[in-house]
Amino acid sequence: MTGGSSSLLDSLRNAGIGPNDSEELRLNKSLLMFATGLASVASMLWLVIYWSLGPQLSSNLPFAFQILLATNLAIYIKWGNFNFFRVSQLALFLFFPFVVQWGIGNFITASGITIWGLLAPVGAILFMGVRESYAWFFAYLFLLAMSGFFDYYLASSELQAKTQIPINTAVVFFALNFAAVSTIVFLLLRFATIEKQKAQARFSEAHHLLQIEQERSERLLLNILPGPVAERLKNSNQTIADGFADVTVMFADIVNFTHVAEGMSPTHVFTMLNRIFSSFDELAERYGLEKIKTIGDAYMVAGGLNDTEGNYSDAIADMALAMRELLRRDFTVNQSHLELRIGIGTGPVVAGVVGKKKFIYDLWGDTVNIASRITSEGVPGMIQVDGTTYRRLKDRFDFHEMQTIYLKGKGETEVHRMIGRKQVNAPTQASTAA
């Protein structure tokens, strides 16, 4: 029974609330429904207590008040016109107490029942807003002044004798009227505060979830694009295309990958590539380089896109050596004992974001073509660099003798095979003593 009553009350309180209503409008509707229920119950209790104390007030006015409240509520539930509903309900709250007072007699004999009219401006603050409540408050003051005028100038001993309201009854109802109105105002404000706190909690939770989604989206964007490019893409709809005068580009190609993958299931192929390329991603992050993309079984990385003053050519060379060493030594990553061909080129490139959907940050230019072609012409396990990269690295890295290879579209091209970093000789005892 309690569960059914609670469900009915929840249904009435949420009546007329639409799925597209804002939090503020939902609260206004719930508050007005709550106030209507309180006023309806209070008017019936008022009549019962009045009768129990002796005076036989006609039930026509309280009954008419109930009928008007119920009719207005039914119209609202059927047609959903909240603006009409709140204006008409507030009008009932405002005018009916004065009508009852005029039916009983005056302020004293009616025990200050006009205090109930204060619910109208208070309700207007809660259901409409502060600005809209001024008119209701002035209307309440006007009715009070008008009632006081008539009581003062038109009240007669004949009218007082006719009402015959005992003084003790008048005193009790003075207290009851003020206590009841104060209770309803308190409950309305309490209800409004609780609902606003709930709405604020929902808003905070939604804001928190939005922040999580935003951070997730930003992480995803940063996994696709370099940080500065991601910021530009978020803040502008313009095409992103930049020219860089000096960039070092590296391609790493897995040797005989197609042959090795022939006997594997798709899951095993993916797992193998993901394990290797994830390790390469960690190396790129360690050396402060920008991974550009993977192309099948090839891996592309570049240095100098964001930090033109850093020693990115050395970082690319160190990463190439680390990649080769990783596959040679770590067979938890390289379970199939795969080898790499690596090619490095240095020079100008064009970089930008291509497309509007499933976009990618990519590099173009002769530097990219040379790095890609000397990779495909390389020997398994060897790192080949072009002439520009060699001249930049030769003081710190060891190389084999220069070779010349033919590249389609470029002709005879100078390449150098990297051995590793130069060994720094420890100082001898004689030099130390000296």
C-alpha positions in Angstrom: 0.0 0.0 0.0 2.8 2.3 0.9 4.7 1.5 -2.3 1.5 2.2 -4.3 0.9 5.6 -2.6 4.5 6.5 -3.2 4.2 5.6 -6.8 1.0 7.7 -7.2 2.7 10.7 -5.5 5.7 10.4 -7.8 3.4 10.2 -10.8 1.5 13.3 -9.7 4.7 15.2 -8.9 6.2 14.4 -12.3 3.0 15.0 -14.3 3.4 17.2 -17.3 7.2 16.9 -17.2 8.5 16.3 -20.8 11.8 14.6 -21.8 13.1 17.8 -23.3 12.4 20.0 -20.3 15.3 21.8 -18.8 16.3 21.1 -15.2 14.8 24.5 -14.1 11.5 23.8 -15.8 11.3 20.3 -14.3 11.8 21.8 -10.9 9.2 24.5 -11.4 6.6 21.9 -12.5 7.4 19.6 -9.5 7.2 22.5 -7.1 3.8 23.7 -8.3 2.4 20.1 -8.2 3.7 19.8 -4.7 2.3 23.2 -3.6 -1.1 22.2 -5.1 -1.2 19.0 -3.1 -0.2 20.8 0.1 -2.9 23.5 -0.4 -5.6 21.0 -1.2 -4.9 18.9 1.9 -4.5 22.0 4.1 -7.9 23.5 3.0 -9.7 20.3 4.0 -8.0 20.1 7.3 -8.7 23.8 8.0 -12.5 23.1 7.5 -12.5 20.0 9.7 -10.7 21.8 12.5 -13.0 24.8 12.2 -16.1 22.6 12.5 -14.6 20.6 15.4 -14.3 23.9 17.4 -17.9 24.8 17.0 -18.6 27.3 14.2 -20.5 25.8 11.3 -18.9 27.5 8.3 -20.5 26.6 5.0 -18.5 24.0 3.1 -19.3 25.6 -0.2 -16.1 27.7 -0.4 -13.6 25.0 0.6 -15.4 22.5 -1.6 -15.3 25.0 -4.5 -11.6 25.5 -3.9 -11.0 21.8 -4.1 -13.0 21.5 -7.3 -11.1 24.4 -9.0 -7.7 23.0 -8.0 -8.6 19.5 -9.3 -10.2 20.9 -12.5 -7.2 23.1 -13.2 -4.8 20.2 -12.5 -6.8 17.9 -14.9 -6.6 20.5 -17.7 -2.9 20.8 -17.2 -2.3 17.1 -17.3 -4.4 16.8 -20.5 -3.2 19.8 -22.4 0.2 20.4 -20.8 0.0 24.2 -20.8 2.3 24.9 -17.9 2.2 28.7 -18.2 -1.7 28.8 -17.9 -1.5 26.2 -15.1 0.8 28.2 -12.9 -0.9 31.5 -13.5 -4.3 30.1 -12.7 -3.1 28.1 -9.6 -1.4 31.2 -8.2 -4.5 33.2 -8.8 -6.5 30.7 -6.8 -3.8 30.8 -4.0 -4.1 34.6 -4.0 -7.8 35.4 -4.3 -9.5 32.5 -2.4 -8.3 33.4 1.1 -9.7 36.9 0.7 -13.0 35.5 -0.6 -13.2 33.2 2.4 -12.4 36.2 4.7 -15.1 38.3 3.1 -17.5 35.4 3.6 -16.7 35.0 7.3 -16.4 38.7 8.2 -13.2 40.6 8.8 -9.6 40.1 9.7 -10.4 39.2 13.3 -13.3 36.9 12.8 -11.6 35.2 9.9 -8.4 34.7 12.1 -6.1 36.3 9.5 -6.9 33.7 6.9 -5.6 36.2 4.2 -2.1 35.2 5.2 -2.7 32.2 2.9 -2.6 34.6 0.0 1.1 35.1 0.7 1.6 31.7 -1.0 1.0 33.4 -4.4 4.0 35.7 -4.4 6.2 33.1 -2.7 5.1 30.6 -5.2 5.7 33.1 -8.0 9.3 33.4 -6.9 9.7 29.6 -7.0 7.7 28.8 -10.1 8.3 31.8 -12.3 11.2 33.9 -11.0 12.0 37.0 -8.9 11.0 39.6 -11.5 7.6 37.9 -12.2 6.9 37.7 -8.5 6.7 41.5 -8.0 3.3 41.8 -9.6 1.9 39.0 -7.4 3.3 40.6 -4.3 1.8 44.0 -5.2 -1.5 42.3 -5.9 -1.4 40.6 -2.5 -0.7 44.0 -0.8 -3.5 45.6 -2.7 -6.0 43.0 -1.6 -4.8 43.3 2.0 -5.2 47.1 1.8 -8.6 46.9 0.3 -9.8 44.4 2.9 -8.4 46.6 5.7 -10.2 49.6 4.2 -13.6 47.8 4.1 -13.1 46.3 7.6 -12.2 49.7 9.0 -15.0 51.8 7.4 -17.8 49.3 6.7 -17.7 46.9 9.6 -20.7 47.2 11.9 -21.9 45.8 15.1 -24.7 44.0 13.2 -22.1 42.2 11.1 -20.0 41.3 14.2 -23.1 40.0 16.0 -24.0 38.0 12.9 -20.8 36.1 12.8 -20.6 35.3 16.5 -17.1 33.8 16.3 -15.9 33.0 19.8 -12.7 34.7 20.8 -10.9 31.5 21.6 -11.7 30.1 18.1 -10.4 33.2 16.5 -7.2 33.0 18.5 -6.6 29.3 17.7 -7.1 30.0 14.0 -4.8 33.0 14.0 -2.1 30.6 15.3 -3.1 27.8 12.9 -3.2 30.0 9.8 0.2 31.5 10.5 1.7 28.1 11.4 0.2 26.4 8.4 1.3 29.0 5.9 4.8 29.1 7.5 5.0 25.2 7.3 3.9 25.2 3.6 6.5 27.9 2.8 9.1 26.0 4.6 8.3 22.7 2.9 8.3 24.4 -0.5 11.6 26.0 0.1 13.0 22.8 1.5 11.7 20.8 -1.5 13.1 23.4 -3.9 16.5 23.3 -2.2 16.7 19.5 -2.2 15.7 19.3 -5.9 18.2 22.0 -6.8 20.9 20.0 -5.0 19.9 16.9 -6.9 19.9 18.8 -10.2 23.3 20.2 -9.3 24.6 16.7 -8.5 23.3 15.5 -11.9 24.8 18.4 -13.6 28.2 17.8 -11.8 28.0 14.2 -12.7 27.2 15.0 -16.3 30.0 17.6 -16.4 32.4 15.0 -14.9 31.4 12.4 -17.6 31.8 15.1 -20.3 35.3 15.9 -19.0 36.2 12.2 -19.1 34.9 11.9 -22.7 36.7 15.1 -23.6 40.0 13.8 -22.2 39.5 10.5 -23.9 38.8 12.3 -27.2 41.9 14.5 -26.7 44.1 11.4 -26.0 42.7 9.7 -29.1 43.4 12.9 -31.1 47.0 13.1 -29.7 47.5 9.4 -30.7 46.6 10.3 -34.2 48.2 13.8 -34.6 51.2 15.7 -33.1 50.2 17.9 -30.1 50.4 21.3 -31.9 48.6 20.0 -34.9 45.8 18.6 -32.7 45.4 22.0 -31.0 45.2 23.7 -34.4 42.6 21.2 -35.6 40.4 21.7 -32.5 40.6 25.5 -32.7 40.3 26.0 -36.4 38.5 24.6 -39.5 41.3 25.7 -41.8 43.3 23.2 -43.8 46.5 22.2 -42.0 49.5 22.1 -44.4 53.0 23.1 -43.3 56.4 23.2 -44.9 59.5 22.2 -43.0 63.0 23.0 -44.3 64.8 20.2 -42.4 63.2 17.0 -41.2 64.8 13.5 -40.7 62.5 10.7 -41.8 62.9 7.0 -41.1 61.1 4.0 -42.6 61.4 0.5 -41.0 60.2 -2.4 -43.1 59.8 -6.0 -41.7 61.7 -8.4 -44.0 59.7 -11.3 -45.5 56.7 -10.4 -43.4 54.2 -11.7 -46.1 55.9 -15.0 -46.2 56.0 -15.4 -42.4 52.4 -14.4 -42.0 51.1 -16.9 -44.6 50.8 -19.7 -42.1 49.3 -17.6 -39.3 45.7 -16.8 -38.4 44.6 -13.2 -38.6 44.7 -12.9 -34.8 48.3 -14.1 -34.6 49.3 -11.7 -37.4 47.7 -8.8 -35.6 49.2 -9.8 -32.3 52.7 -10.1 -33.8 52.5 -6.7 -35.5 50.9 -5.0 -32.5 53.6 -6.3 -30.2 56.5 -5.1 -32.4 55.0 -1.7 -33.3 53.9 -1.0 -29.8 57.6 -1.4 -28.7 58.6 0.9 -31.5 56.0 3.5 -30.2 57.7 3.3 -26.8 61.1 4.0 -28.4 59.7 6.9 -30.4 58.3 8.4 -27.2 61.6 7.8 -25.4 63.6 9.6 -28.1 61.1 12.5 -28.5 60.2 11.6 -32.1 56.9 11.7 -33.9 55.4 8.5 -35.1 53.7 9.3 -38.5 51.9 6.0 -39.4 52.2 2.3 -40.1 51.8 1.1 -43.6 51.1 -2.6 -43.6 54.3 -4.1 -42.2 56.2 -0.8 -42.4 56.7 1.8 -39.7 57.3 5.6 -40.3 58.7 8.1 -37.8 60.1 11.6 -38.2 62.1 14.1 -36.2 62.2 17.9 -36.5 58.5 18.5 -37.0 58.0 20.2 -33.6 61.5 20.9 -32.3 63.7 22.3 -35.0 66.5 23.1 -32.6 66.8 19.6 -31.1 69.3 17.0 -32.3 66.6 15.0 -34.0 68.8 13.4 -36.6 70.9 11.8 -33.8 67.6 10.7 -32.1 66.4 9.1 -35.3 69.7 7.2 -35.6 69.7 6.1 -32.0 66.1 4.9 -32.4 67.0 2.9 -35.5 69.8 1.2 -33.7 67.5 0.5 -30.7 64.8 -1.0 -33.0 67.3 -3.3 -34.7 68.8 -4.4 -31.3 65.3 -5.0 -29.9 64.4 -7.5 -32.6 67.8 -9.2 -32.3 67.7 -9.6 -28.5 64.1 -9.5 -27.3 62.3 -12.6 -28.5 59.3 -12.0 -26.3 58.6 -9.1 -28.7 60.1 -10.8 -31.8 58.9 -14.4 -31.4 59.2 -15.0 -35.1 62.8 -13.8 -35.3 62.0 -11.1 -37.9 64.5 -8.6 -39.3 64.2 -5.0 -40.3 65.3 -3.0 -43.3 65.7 0.7 -42.2 66.1 3.8 -44.4 66.7 7.3 -43.2 66.6 10.6 -45.2 66.9 14.2 -44.2 65.7 17.3 -46.0 62.6 19.5 -46.7 59.1 18.0 -46.4 55.5 19.1 -46.6 53.3 18.0 -43.7 49.6 18.2 -43.2 46.2 16.5 -42.4 44.5 14.8 -45.3 40.8 14.4 -45.5 37.8 15.2 -43.3 37.0 11.7 -42.1 39.4 9.1 -40.8 42.1 11.8 -41.4 45.8 11.2 -40.9 48.8 13.4 -40.5 51.3 12.6 -43.3 54.5 13.8 -44.9 55.3 14.3 -48.6 58.3 15.3 -50.6 61.6 14.1 -52.1 63.0 13.4 -48.6 60.2 11.0 -47.9 60.6 9.2 -51.2 64.3 8.8 -50.8 63.9 7.4 -47.2 61.2 4.9 -48.5 63.2 3.8 -51.5 66.6 3.2 -49.8 64.6 1.2 -47.2 63.2 -1.2 -49.9 66.7 -1.4 -51.5 68.4 -2.2 -48.2 69.8 -5.4 -46.8 68.0 -7.2 -43.9 69.4 -6.0 -40.6 71.1 -2.9 -42.1 70.4 0.8 -41.6 70.9 2.9 -44.7 71.0 6.7 -44.7 71.2 9.3 -47.5 74.1 11.6 -48.0 72.6 14.5 -46.1 72.0 12.4 -43.0 75.5 10.8 -43.3 77.2 14.2 -43.2 75.2 15.2 -40.2 76.0 11.9 -38.3 79.5 10.9 -39.4 81.3 12.5 -36.4 79.3 10.5 -33.9 78.4 7.3 -35.7 80.4 4.7 -37.6 79.5 3.8 -41.2 80.6 1.4 -43.9 82.1 2.6 -47.1 79.8 4.7 -49.2 77.7 2.9 -51.8 75.9 4.1 -54.9 72.6 2.6 -55.8 70.2 3.3 -58.6 66.8 4.7 -57.5 64.0 5.0 -60.0 63.3 8.6 -60.8 66.5 9.7 -58.9 69.3 7.8 -60.8 72.5 7.0 -59.0 72.1 7.9 -55.3 74.7 8.0 -52.5 73.9 5.8 -49.5 75.7 4.9 -46.3 75.3 1.9 -44.1 75.3 2.7 -40.4 77.2 0.4 -38.0 76.6 2.2 -34.7 77.6 5.0 -32.4 81.4 5.7 -32.2 83.0 4.3 -29.1 84.4 6.8 -26.7 87.9 5.6 -25.6 88.6 5.7 -21.9 91.6 7.8 -21.0 94.9 5.9 -20.6 96.9 5.8 -17.4 99.7 7.8 -18.9 97.3 10.6 -20.1 95.7 10.5 -16.6 99.1 10.8 -14.9 100.1 13.6 -17.2 
